[in-house]
Amino acid sequence: MTSSITTGVVNTVQNIDSTRGRTGGRGPLGWLGHAVRSALRGPALAALAVPQLLLLTAATVTACLLGLGVGVLLVPPTLLAVRGLANLRRRLAARWSGTEIREPYLPLPEETATGFKGAWQRCQRMLGDPATWRDLLWLTVDPIVGFTLAVLPLALVAWGVFGLLLPWLWEPIASGGGNTWYLMIHVTDADSARTAALLAVPTMLAGLALAPGALRAHTALAKSLLGPTARAEALAAERKVQHLTETRRDALTTQAAELRRIERDLHDGAQARLVAMGMNLGVAERLVERDPEAAKQLLAETRQASASALNELRDLVRGIHPPVLADRGLADAVRALGMDSPLNVTVTADLPGRPEAPVESALYFGVSEALTNAAKHSGATHVDVQLWYENGKLKAQVTDDGTGGADPSRGTGLRGLERRLATFDGVLAVRSPLGGPTTLTMELPCELYSPRTSSS
């Protein structure tokens, strides 16, 4: 029921917002259009009081059930619904007042536990978050103070319209025994009705003049309760610095290990072959006149060694930055991974452009690691890979039909994948119940620049 009411409020809000610009501009008409829009937005904000009170009641009831254990399962979804409504108000503040209200919530625990234990962890984290209690305070205060601020301007406008109609309405009202007072005027005849109508005009103008200020006050109230406190911002900055420190250390460690691997591969592979080729060419040079057949055989062996060295160098370059990724883009590079995989891999992509090369490479190797893990550990036969870009993030989702049970803490390669993504402020979400399926979702914040190079 709460969801349907909230949806109706959102639709009303969008319809009102679509009138923006029709009466905009400078001068009296511009002011009038702004005032009318502000007044019409009031009822949409006032309508939030209904889901607010419903959610406040639900939160109170589920909190009372914590002692019985049932509340542990009911509190998290209830608080998530509260956060959803609060986020709607934050979006309206940005759209209507140009005021950004950042989300102050602490990150929820990773999905490492299932069932009652996982619900208890989420319940503890959400109830221990100060932002949760500020949301609940907003549910308590806004239906009273916010409701008044929201409806007052339009109520004054409506009262002014009523005053304009009093010359035609006062007689039916008086004959029916109704109240014929309008502000400080007792309407008993046509003259007093016309006097009341004169007062109705400034009443309407007062309501319109009050509307923008009331909207700003409503937004200020929302920001004071729904925005992060100074302490929360300090903690967020501290966590950000700690996260950057950890990811920088991981990046340096990974980079050093990668350089050592490249050095080892060059030393043990291509370099050794090149040294052997030089020695063979020296021997062939000495044998070319005395034993031409032996020289030809050495030259043939050298040619084979050069081909092997070239293949090893190509493999090494492919491990650093695959040529297909540079030439064809992420979608085709992942399709090439799918064709090389022993599993049946389906790739769908919706990428309107290309990100910077390091981000593209990080996601490519992330998908590569996911496919390798699926082939080695999951017992899967089919893997579905989806690539898309949404809300400033490059995303990949890899789903296999294996046995599940993947856990980043058990050293299955997922920790390394998390570190690779964290270097670019990316995240990895793992959902792998026992029995499968396993779904890995990777997100990297970035901007797309160059146009599409491949379609799905």
Beta strands, then each sheet from edge to edge (+ up, - down):
strand 1: 181-182
strand 2: 185-186
strand 3: 344-350
strand 4: 353-354
strand 5: 382-390
strand 6: 393-400
strand 7: 427-431
strand 8: 438-445
strand 9: 450-451
sheet 1: 1+ 2-
sheet 2: 3+ 5+ 6- 8+ 7-
sheet 3: 4+ 9-
end
